[in-house]
């Protein structure tokens, strides 16, 4: 989950690294550091955010044409200066940055301790680095060969990038399980965990695969496998603009990304939804329609917000396609002994396409003969490459740690997949199909309408910023949205919140209700509306503070609620795409009112590439 950036070429390396670290800080912000080759190897690192590193380096001689940088999300060892990356080897000649976890680091550390090595940090990274140095010394070999030998012993996930004082014109990098992209410029190369630090300089990139080793000079890129066989780099063009990773006048990335949703949803629909001919064009679905429509069952695997998107998809697919669906946490699925058969379809959902648990779960299901369909946002990501087929969400870069626009894009893609399968399977009639096509077509405009209540939500947020707990309730398609709303509030404001099916509140959560508890109802008009009105009355009778997301024209719930957030009416199948927007805004403004760093919530990172 850490952010990695590196540069080699004619430019001054430090400004490239610093800007890159700021753009990657959403991946981790416990500490940061840089290593520069400038008449020897110089390492600077600091606990805290990148701005604190930058301040500490004012006045230092930072001249160099090769360097590596790192912003950390702590795994082994608490956030501190000494645990920050880069780490230096015992002899001081090597510096390394690392994203991932070395699972057998304790065994390697014991071997090195017996040889007289000592350690300055608590990290698994320093252990691996000294292990590489030890191999280099004992085998009298170069760094490239030492890395290759070391990685054959390593158990775990990693991207490592190394500088060698004795070979200042070369950077060595390797990957397994964590992302790494190399930007190819004119006489220069850039390395990063994702494309955001690279897009300013070049749109030509190479995505490094597992078990590949990169030997990088200013004017040369050599890829090899761990067997020392050369691999031809596949250069791709980035489909990303620099403006997509800037704030664009907004105070925070999260707010920008909430307000981008009319455009990101439109981009997701564009070229796929044809309102005139009532068709959906998705090559990944059409080219594999037999596997999809004839699936014995569909298993959706995901984590966090993507798991909530999977829950909505379960309702939609079962309703429209009449195929049984199970939704699994990838982190649980990978460690169970799940029953998976040939003929089962796995839909793997991940914004980054790099979620470690989801990748392992995919591998496990593939071994058992399942067909893998990936739904990801990041082009060229690991899940996109290892799936049999898939669909991109086209939400664009999402910098805010708490997912917003990526979630709604996932819902749109999953709805289109369900409609496409249902049409091919003849499990939906023409009238219903045409109606839902039209409903999807209208979503971007309806989301624009929702965003007009921004000031209303801001005022509501101020009223509830001092709450210590909150309860989110919904029924049917809106139940997963209640879960997502509660998650957002937890992530952004650190207020304890729980999401429940509204009918379940009498089975426990109603005991929490008093005059101090905000209860958020996702209560848009659907077949459950009369039932949820009864649930609202039960909370009101116990003096709970009722906040409700309701459809326009509802005159019943406003008479009972303390506060309402009104959204346009929509078919219950697409309503979650609309009803989640006020909950995103509510969590944002409560976080702001409490003085929280909404783009970088404590203890969280954007892409969970480690267990």
N, C-alpha and C positions, 0 to 999 in steps of 0.2 A: 504494500500500500504506500510505500515511500515513493518520493519523486526523484528521478535520476535525470541528470543532464550532463553532457560533455561536449567539448569542442576541440578540433585540431585544424589549423589552417592559418592564413595570413592575418586574420583579425586579432585584435586584443581579446583574449579568451574571457577575462573576468566579466566585462559587461554582458557578454552573451550568456554566461552562466548565471549571473545575478538576475537578469530578466527572465531566463528560463525557470529559475527557482521560484520566482514570484508567480509565474503562470502555473507552476506545478504544486503550489503550496496547498491546494485543495486536497492533495493526496496525503498530506501529513505536515504537521507544523509544530512538533515537539522540540525540534532543534534543526539546525542546518549547518552546512559547511562547504568549503571548496578546497581543492588541492590544485596547485599551479606549478608547472615546470618552468622555473625562472632561475637559471644558474643554480640548479639544485631543486629539490622538491620542497615546496612550502605548503603547509596545511593550516587552514584557519577554520574554526568551527565554534558554534555558540548555541547554548540552550535558548529556546524560544523561537519566535517567528523570524522570517528572513530579514525583516527590517532591522532586527537587533543584530544580526550578523553584519548587515550592511553598515550600520552605525559603528560597529567595533572595528571595521576595516578602514575607516577614514584615515588618510595619511599614510597607509601602508604602501609599499612598493608591490603593486599587483601586476606588473608587466609580465605577460606570458602569451604564447601562441598555442598552448595546449593546456587543458584543464578539465577537471571533473567537479560536479557539484551534486548536492544531495539535500533533500528536505525529508525529515524522518517522522514516521508514525511508529512509536516504540513497540517492540515485541520483547526482545531480550535486553533487560537493563532499563532502569527508569530514565526519563528524559534528563539529560545532564550534558555538560560540556564534554566530559570524557567518553560518554556513550554516543555522542554525535558522530556522524560520518563526515568526511572520509576518515578511515583508519590507516595508520602507518604500520608497516611490518617491523619486526624487532630490530632489523638492521637499518631501518629508516629509508630504505631505497624504493620501497613500493608503497603506493597509496591505492585504496580500494573503496568503492561505494557499492552498496548491496540493497536490493529489494527482494524480500522473501524470508524464508526460515530454513536454516540448516538443522534438520532434525537430529542428526547424529553428531552435533557439535561437541557434546559432553565427552563422547568417546575420543574424538580427535583431540580435544583439549587435554585429556589425560595423557595421551601419547606424547603431546608436545611438552607437558609439564615434566614428564620423565626425562625428556631431553634437555631440560634446563630453561625452557621458555618461561617468561612471565608475561602477564597481561595487564594492560592499563585500563581496560574497560570490562563490562559485563556482557559484551555482545557475542553472538555467534559469528558475526562478521569478522571480528579480529581473529577469532580462531581459524576461520577459513583462510584468511590472508597469511597468517603465520604458517599454516599448513602448506600453502603454495610456496612460500619462501623456503621452508624446510626441504621441500622436494627439489626446488631449484638448486639449492646448495648441495644436497646429497647426490643428485643425479648430474650435477655439473651441466645443466641445460638452460636454455633460454626461458623467458617468461611464458611464451606461448605453449611450449611443451609442458612446463610445470603446471599450468592451468588445466591443460588437457588431462594430465595424470590425476590431478587433485579431484577434478569433477567426476571422474570414474568412481571415486570413493564416497562422494557426497550423496546423502539422502536428504531430500527436501526440495524446495522451490527456490529459484534464484534468478536474478539478473545481477551480474557483477561487471563492473567496469574498472580497469586498472591502469595506473600510470607507473612507469618504470624510470627512475632517475638515470639509469645507464642507457636507456633507449628513448630519448626525449621526443623522437619523431613518430612514436607509435602509441596508440591506445589499443588495449585488448579488452574485448567484451564477450560475454557468454550468457546464454539464457536457458532456463527450464521453468516453465510454469508461470513466469511473470513477464509482463510486456516490455518490449524494446523495439524502438523504431530508429532507423538511421537516415538522416537527411543527407542527400548527395548534392553538394554545391560545386562551384567551379574552383577546383583546387582546395576544397575544404569539406569537412564532414561534421555533422551535428548528430548527437545521440540524445534520446530522451525516452521517458516512460510512455509518453503519447506525443501526438503531433503538435500540441499547442506551443511549445518553445521553438519549433522548427519552421512553422508556416511563414514567419516573417522573412526568412532567408532563402527558402527553396520549397518547391512543391513536389520535388522528386524524392521519394522515400523508398526504403527497403525495410520490410517487416521481418525481424529475425524469428526463426522457428525454434522450437525446443531442441536441445542438444546441438545447437550451432554455436560456433566460435567465430568471432569477427576480429580480424587484424586490420586496424584502420590507421592509415597515414593521411596526410593532407590531400594527396592526389591519388590515393589507392584504397580500395576496399576489397579485402579477401575474406570469403566465407569458407569455413571448413566444418566438417562434422567431427565428433570426438574420435573418430578413426583416422583423422588427418587427411580425409579426402576432400578435395575442393568442391564447392557448390557454386553454381552460377547465380549471382544475386538477381532477384526479380524486382526491377524498379517500377514503382507505381506512382501515379499522379494523385496528389492530395486534392480532394474535393472539399476545400475549406477556405474561408476567407478570414483575414486577420480581424476584421470587425466582429466576427462571431465570438472571439475570446476577449473582447474588451467590454467594459461596462456600459458604454454608449450613453452616458449621462445619467444612468440610474445610480442610486446610492449603493446598491448591492447587486451582485450577480443573481441572487435568488429572486429579487423583485423583477429584474430584467427578464429572467427566464419565465416567470409567471406571466408577464405581459407579452412575451413572445409566442404564447401558445396559439393564438389565432393563426399566426404564420406557420408555426411548426406543424400544426395539425393539417393546415392546407398543403404544406410540402409533403406530408405523409400520404395525403389523398391524391396529390397531383400525379397524373400519368397512370393511376390505378383505377380510380373511380370515374366512370363515364356516365354522367347523369342523363345524357340524351338517349343513350342506347341501353341504359340499365345494366351495365356490365362492370365487372371487377377484373382487372388484369394484374395478376401476380405470378410471375414466371416460376418462382419457387414452389408455389402451390400447384399451378397447372401442370408443370412438368412431373409432378409426383402425386397427381391426384388419386391414382389407384391406391397407393399406400395410405393416403390420408382418409379418403372416404370409406375405405374398407378396413380401417383400423379396428382391431378387437377392442381397444380402449386407448385413450390418450392420457399420458402422465405428464403433467406440467411440473417442471422443477425450476426453482428460483429462490432468491433470498430477498429479505427486506421488502422494499416497495415493489419490486418486481414480483414477489410472491403475492402481494395484494392484487396486482394486475392479473396474475394467474387465477386467483379466486373469482374475479369478475368473468374471466374467460371460461371458467368451469360452468358457470350459470348459462352463458351465452351458447357455448358449444353443445351442451346437453339439450338446451331448449331448441336450437335451430337444426342441429345435425343428428340428434338422437344417438350420439356416441357416448358411452360412459367415460367420465373424466375424473382423474384423481389429481390433487395438487399437493406437491411434496416440498418441504424445505430441503434444498440441496444438501445442506449440512447434516441433515438426518439421513437422507436417502443414501448418501455415499457410505455410511457406516453400517447400515442395516444389510440384511440379506434379502433384498426385495425380489418379489416374484415378477420377472420380466420375460416376456416371450417374443419370439419372432412374430411380427404382425402388430405388436404394440408400437405406438408412436410417442416419442418423447418430444415435447416442446420445451426448449430451454430458453428462459427469458433472462436477459442481463443487459443493463444499460451499457456497461463498459465492454462486455464480451470477454472480460478477463477474470470474472469472479471465480476464485480458486475452487470453492466447494462445488459450484455448478459444473466446472470443467471436469473434475474428478467424477461427479455423478454421471456426466455424459459418457465418459470413458467406460464406466461400469455398465451402463445400459447398452452401449455398443457391443461390448463383449458378449452380451446375452441376446444379441440379434435384433435389438430395437432400431427403428428408423428415427434419426435425430433431425429435428427441425429447429433451427436457431432463430430467435427474435432478439436482435441486438441493435445498438445505435452506432457503434464505432466500426467503421469499415476497416477490414483487414485484421480485426481482433481475433483472438484465439478461438472463441466459440464459432465465429463466422467461418473459420477455416476448417474446423474439425467436424462441423455438422454436415449431414448429407445434403441438406437444402436449408433454405431459410428466407427471411425477409428483414430488411433494414427498416428502422423506424424513421430515419431521416430527421431526427430532432435537432441535429447540430450539436456542437460541443456544449456540454452542461458542466459549468464550473462550480456552481453552488453545491455543497456537499449533500444537502437534502434534495432529493429528486423531485422535480415538478413537471417540467415539459417532457421529460423522458417518459414519465408515467402515463401522461395522457396520450402520447404517441404510441406507447405500447398498447393501450386500450383500443386505439383506432385500428392498428394493424391486426390485433387479435380478433376484433369484430369483423374486419374484412376477410380474414382467413375463414372464420366461421361461416360467413355468408357465402363465400366462394365454394366451400365444401358442401354446404346445404343445397346450393343451387345444383351442383353436379350430382348430388345424391338424391335429388328430388324430395327432400324432406321439408321443403318450404314451398308454399304456394306462390304464384306469380304476384298476386296483390301484396302479400306481406313482404316479399322480396323487394318489390319496387318501392314500397313505403320506407323500408329501412335504408335503401340506397339514398333516397331523398333525405331522410333524417341525418345520415352521415354527411351528405353534401352540405347541409345547413349548419353543421357543428361549428365551423370557424366563426360564422357570424354570431351565433348564439354565445360563444365564448367571449367575443368582443362585448356583447351586451352584459355578460356577467361582470366583466372588468370595470364597468361603469359604477358598480357599487363599492369600489375601492375605498372611498371615504367613509361609507357606512360601516364597512368592516373595521377600518382603522379606529373609529369611535367605539365600536363594541370591544375591540381589543384592549383599549385603555381601561375599560370597566373591569376586566377580568385578569389583568396582568398580575395581580397579587394572589391569585388562586394557587393552592398547593396541590390540588387534584382536579381531574376532569373526567367525565364519563361521556363517551361517544356511542350513539345508538343508531342502528339502521336495520332495515329488513330487506330481504331479497337482494337485488343487484346493488342496493345501497349499503348492505352490511359490510362488504370489503372496503367501501369508501369510509365508513365509520372507523374501521381499523387503520386506514391510511391517514385519516385526520388525526387520530390519537397519536400515531407514530410521528407525524410532523410536529405536533405540539411538544412531544418529548424531545425530539431531536433539536428543535430550534430554541425552545424556552426553558427546557429542563423541568417543566411541570409534569408531575406524574399523571399519566392519562391512560385510560383503558377503553378499548373498543369492544362492543358486544352486539350480538343480535338483540334487537329491542325486545323480542319476546322472552329472551333469557334473563332479563334484568330481575325478574321475580325469583330467579333461582340463585340469588346471592348479591349481585351488585346494588340492588335497591336498598340494602342495609347501609350503604354509604351516603345515601341522599339526606341532606339537610339544607338549611337555608344558605349555606356557604358553598355548596357544590354546584359548579356549572355543568349542565347536562346538554350536550350538543346532539340534536336530532337531525339526521339526514332524512328529510321527510318530503321529498318531491312526490308528485302525484303518480301513483302506480296502483297495482291491484291490492297493495297492502295498506293503502292510505287510511282507510277507516280504522284498521288495526293499530296503526302507529299513532293515530289521534288518541286512542284509548291509552296508549303508553304515555303520551304527553300528559294526559289528565292525571295518571297515577303519580308522575313526578311532581306535578303542580300541587297535588293534594299533600305532598310531603315537603312543600316549600322549596324544592330545588330550583335553581336559576336556569331557565330554559332558553337555549339559543337554538334556533331552527333554520335549516336550509330548506326553503319551500319553493314550490312552483308559483309563477305569477298567477294571480286569480284565486289563490287559496285564501278564503276569508275566515276559516275555522281556527287554524293554528295561531295566526297572529293575535287572536283574542285571548289565547292562553299563554303565549310565550313572552318572555322578557325582552327578547331581541330576535329579529328575523333577518335572514339574508336571502333575497328573492332572486331566483334564476328563471330563465325561460322554460316553458314546458317542452318536454321531449319524450319520445318513446322510452319506456323503461330500459330497453337494451342499450341505448346510447346515453341515457341520463347520467350515468356515473362520470362520463367525460366532462360533463358540465358541473355536476354537484360537488366535485372535488375542488374546484377553483376557489370558492369562498373559504374552504378549510385551509388551503395553502396560504391565502392572504391572512387569515386569522392567526395562524401560527407565526407567520412573518412579523406581523405588527405586534403581537404579544412579545415576541423575542426582542424586537426593537424597543418596546416600552420598558422592558426589563434590562436593557443595556447589554444584551447578549451579542456575540459575534455570529450573526446568522449565516454567513457564508462558510464559516469554519467552526462549527459547534465542537465543544470540548470532547476529546476522546474519540471523535469520529474521523473517518477518512472516506474519500469518494469511492475509491475502487478497492474492494477487499480481495487482494491478491494473495493473502496468506490465511491460514486457518485461524 
